[in-house]
Amino acid sequence: MKSSLNSVDVYVGARLRMRRAMLGMSQSKLGAVLGVTFQQIQKYEKGVNRISASRLKQAASVFDVDVDWFYEGGPAIQGAKGWAESASRSLDVEFLSTTDGFRLNRAFTRIRDPKVRRKIIDLVESLVPPEDAAEARPADAVR
């Protein structure tokens, strides 16, 4: 019987992938630095294998971030108080850690004209099915 993936492991893996992609580092190169194969990096990034504390600290050093960075905005740990975050927030990070999400975010941030950026946001939001529209637009969004 296969157990389901732990949401924190998936989240940390997504953050690992996002930071690696932001730096333009391949899975092979990160694996070499951490002393594991690129296949192991793939498993970490998908949350299939849990990354050890020592490897996570090593990755944080390579990426020039604090270890806490991997957990920021992450899902709640069952039974823990004060660390809860909405499920949609972790889904956003999962999307940003994909190739499409990373490319979309990078390209969007290069658009300098705020009116053009607003029109792109309006276009994308108009494509969201009505039942998902309330989730897509945060209540505190500034126009």
C-alpha positions in Angstrom: 0.0 0.0 0.0 1.5 3.3 -1.1 1.3 6.2 1.4 0.4 9.7 0.3 3.0 12.4 0.0 3.6 14.7 3.0 2.4 18.2 2.2 5.4 19.8 3.9 7.8 17.6 2.0 6.1 18.6 -1.3 6.2 22.2 -0.4 9.9 22.2 0.6 10.6 20.3 -2.6 8.7 22.9 -4.7 10.7 25.7 -3.0 13.9 23.8 -3.7 13.0 23.6 -7.4 11.9 27.2 -7.6 15.2 28.5 -6.1 17.3 26.2 -8.3 15.4 27.4 -11.4 15.8 31.0 -10.3 19.5 30.6 -10.2 19.6 28.7 -13.5 21.1 25.7 -11.9 20.5 22.2 -13.3 19.4 19.2 -11.2 22.8 17.6 -12.1 24.8 20.5 -10.8 22.8 20.8 -7.6 23.1 17.0 -7.1 26.9 17.2 -7.6 27.2 20.0 -5.0 25.0 18.1 -2.5 26.6 14.8 -3.2 23.6 13.0 -4.7 22.3 12.1 -8.2 20.1 14.3 -10.3 17.4 11.6 -9.8 17.6 12.2 -6.1 17.1 15.9 -6.6 14.0 15.1 -8.7 12.7 13.0 -5.9 13.3 15.8 -3.4 11.6 18.4 -5.7 8.5 16.2 -6.1 8.4 15.5 -2.3 8.7 11.7 -3.0 11.8 11.6 -0.8 12.3 13.8 2.3 15.4 15.9 2.2 17.5 15.5 5.4 18.2 18.5 7.7 21.9 18.5 6.8 21.2 18.5 3.1 18.6 21.2 3.4 21.1 23.3 5.4 23.7 22.6 2.6 21.2 23.6 -0.1 20.3 26.8 1.8 24.0 27.7 1.8 24.4 27.0 -1.9 21.2 29.0 -2.6 22.3 31.8 -0.2 19.0 31.6 1.8 18.1 30.7 5.3 16.8 27.2 6.0 13.5 28.9 7.1 13.1 30.2 3.5 12.1 26.6 2.4 9.2 26.7 4.8 8.0 30.3 4.4 4.3 30.4 3.4 4.1 26.6 3.7 1.2 24.4 4.7 0.3 23.9 8.3 1.9 21.0 10.2 -0.9 19.0 11.7 -1.2 19.8 15.4 1.1 22.8 15.2 -0.2 26.3 16.0 0.8 29.6 14.5 2.2 28.3 11.2 -1.0 27.8 9.2 -1.3 29.1 5.7 -4.1 28.6 3.2 -3.9 25.6 0.8 -4.3 27.9 -2.2 -1.0 29.7 -1.1 0.9 26.5 -1.3 -0.6 25.7 -4.7 0.6 29.1 -5.9 4.2 28.2 -4.9 3.8 24.8 -6.5 2.8 26.5 -9.8 5.7 29.0 -9.5 8.1 26.2 -9.1 7.1 24.7 -12.5 8.8 25.7 -15.7 5.7 27.5 -16.9 5.1 29.3 -13.7 8.7 30.4 -13.4 8.8 31.6 -17.1 5.5 33.4 -16.7 6.5 35.1 -13.5 9.9 36.1 -14.9 8.4 37.5 -18.1 5.6 39.3 -16.3 8.0 41.1 -13.9 9.9 42.4 -16.9 6.9 44.4 -18.1 7.5 47.9 -17.0 4.2 49.6 -17.9 1.7 49.1 -14.9 -1.3 49.6 -17.2 -0.1 46.7 -19.5 0.5 44.5 -16.4 -3.0 45.3 -15.1 -4.5 44.4 -18.5 -2.7 41.1 -18.5 -4.0 40.4 -15.0 -7.6 41.3 -16.1 -7.3 39.1 -19.2 -6.1 36.1 -17.2 -8.8 36.6 -14.5 -11.4 36.8 -17.3 -10.4 33.3 -18.4 -11.0 31.8 -14.9 -14.3 29.9 -14.7 -16.9 31.8 -12.6 -16.9 29.2 -9.8 -13.1 29.7 -9.3 -13.1 33.5 -9.8 -13.6 34.2 -6.1 -10.5 32.2 -5.2 -8.5 33.7 -8.0 -8.9 37.3 -6.8 -7.9 38.0 -3.2 -10.3 40.2 -1.2 -7.5 42.6 -0.3 -6.3 43.1 -3.9 -5.5 46.7 -4.8 -6.6 48.0 -8.1 
